[in-house]
Amino acid sequence: MISNGDCTVYRPLKEGGYLRVELRQVNWQQEEGSVVSQGRRPSNYVRDQTRVFVPFERCPQGLRPRTGDLFLRGICPIPGEAARREALLGWQEGRFAASVIRRLDNGAQALRHWEVVG
């Protein structure tokens, strides 16, 4: 897990291009999949996935993660209006399209966050 890391979010816009948002001090966790075998066939398969934990206080006003948003680890310098999906998916190692969004707002104010999985 990378604690207090930065990431860049690219949200596709209907008119073309992307909305680009930098998020500071998020937690980035990459999980590697494995196959558990029982005899001849694999019984359990865990796929590779990435989770990003974004504290509510780190989101710009009104920004809520959505499925389809592209999350890139680190600060990507590509401007949103000039971004192309192929270039964004070629960015470094850590990148994914959000497929599951969870709002975790139980407990203390400081612990409330978005969990983004892809």
C-alpha positions in Angstrom: 0.0 0.0 0.0 1.2 3.5 -0.8 0.0 5.8 1.9 -0.3 9.6 1.4 0.3 9.2 -2.4 -1.0 11.2 -5.2 -3.1 10.2 -8.2 -4.7 11.8 -11.3 -8.3 11.1 -12.3 -9.5 11.5 -15.8 -13.2 11.5 -16.3 -14.5 11.2 -19.9 -16.6 14.1 -21.1 -19.5 13.8 -23.5 -18.1 16.5 -25.8 -14.7 14.7 -26.0 -11.6 15.0 -23.9 -11.4 14.4 -20.2 -11.9 16.3 -17.0 -8.5 16.1 -15.2 -8.4 16.2 -11.4 -5.3 15.8 -9.1 -6.0 14.0 -5.8 -3.4 14.4 -3.1 -2.8 12.2 -0.1 -4.8 9.1 -1.1 -4.0 5.5 -0.2 -3.2 3.2 -3.2 -3.3 -0.6 -2.8 -2.5 -3.1 -5.5 -3.6 -6.7 -5.0 -2.1 -9.5 -7.1 -4.4 -12.4 -8.0 -3.7 -16.1 -7.4 -5.2 -19.5 -8.3 -6.0 -21.9 -5.5 -6.1 -25.5 -6.7 -8.0 -28.4 -5.3 -7.2 -31.4 -7.4 -7.4 -31.1 -11.1 -9.3 -27.8 -11.4 -8.8 -24.4 -9.9 -11.4 -23.8 -7.2 -10.8 -20.1 -6.4 -9.5 -17.4 -8.6 -8.7 -14.0 -7.2 -8.0 -11.5 -10.0 -5.5 -8.6 -9.9 -7.2 -5.4 -8.7 -6.3 -2.0 -7.4 -8.1 -0.1 -4.6 -7.7 3.6 -4.0 -9.0 5.1 -0.7 -9.9 8.8 -1.2 -10.8 10.7 2.0 -13.8 13.0 1.5 -11.7 16.0 2.5 -9.3 15.4 -0.4 -12.0 15.5 -3.1 -12.5 18.9 -4.7 -15.9 20.3 -3.9 -18.7 18.3 -5.5 -16.4 15.6 -7.0 -17.6 12.1 -6.6 -15.8 9.2 -8.2 -17.8 7.4 -10.9 -17.4 4.1 -12.7 -15.4 4.6 -15.9 -13.1 7.2 -14.3 -9.5 6.5 -15.1 -7.2 6.6 -12.1 -3.4 7.0 -12.7 -0.9 6.7 -9.8 1.1 9.8 -9.4 0.5 13.2 -11.1 0.1 12.8 -14.8 1.0 16.0 -16.8 -1.3 15.3 -19.8 -3.9 18.0 -20.0 -7.5 16.8 -20.0 -8.5 18.4 -23.3 -5.6 16.8 -25.1 -5.7 13.3 -23.5 -6.3 10.2 -25.4 -7.3 6.9 -23.7 -4.4 5.0 -25.3 -1.9 7.5 -23.9 -3.5 7.4 -20.4 -3.5 3.6 -20.2 0.1 3.6 -21.2 1.0 5.8 -18.2 3.5 4.1 -15.8 2.4 1.0 -13.9 -0.5 2.1 -11.8 -3.6 2.8 -13.8 -7.1 1.4 -13.9 -10.7 2.2 -14.9 -13.0 2.4 -11.9 -15.5 -0.4 -11.8 -16.8 -0.3 -8.2 -17.3 2.8 -6.0 -18.1 2.5 -2.4 -19.0 5.4 -0.1 -17.7 4.6 3.4 -19.0 7.3 5.7 -19.3 5.5 9.0 -17.4 6.5 12.1 -15.3 9.6 12.7 -15.2 12.4 10.2 -11.5 11.9 9.6 -12.1 8.2 8.5 -14.8 8.8 5.9 -13.7 8.1 2.4 -14.5 6.7 -1.1 -13.2 3.3 -2.0 -12.6 3.0 -5.7 -11.9 -0.5 -7.1 -10.7 -1.4 -10.6 
